[in-house]
């Protein structure tokens, strides 16, 4: 079924969203303004829009950080890897072409007193032999990792100021809590 009057913008940043009289005015990074009856918020974990919408989780100090790399490596293309380490977990999955996304969530306390993320990876993540192998046998495609501080693991609203949220903007990280439990249970043996 063909839908009319639908326009999708890619590689476009949103500067602001204003809801007035049953319509949205969306200001784009090129300063043009689009009007729409529906807006779907599908963006990352801590976006400028979260601050503008005054979302509760954005103000919270969580003590968690996320680190992301794109890498080239020898890893099964049809497999999603998930490994834990002290106070965190790391995932790897194929994205496009021959690239993989390698990202992890950890408590900021893991980096306290250390000089760099690399040092933390060597002293904490490398204790997991699978992670050590991935880090030591991969080509890292970013000059430095993408880092997001104060990652929220609390629930987020699915609708915020009439905007329908999906993906990370609507999500909550429950897996970390499960991995934390798993890590602690293995340490008690």
Secondary structure, 3 states (H helix, E strand, C coil): CCCCCCCCCCCCCEEEEEEECCEEEEEECCCCEEEECCCEECCCCCCHHHHHCCCHHHHCCCCEEEEEEEEECCCCCCCCEEEEECCEEEEEEECCCCCEEEEEEEEHHHCCCCCCHHHHHHHCHHHCHHHHHHHHCCEECCCCCEEEECCCCCCCCCEECCEEECHHHCCCCCHHHHHHHHHHHHHCC
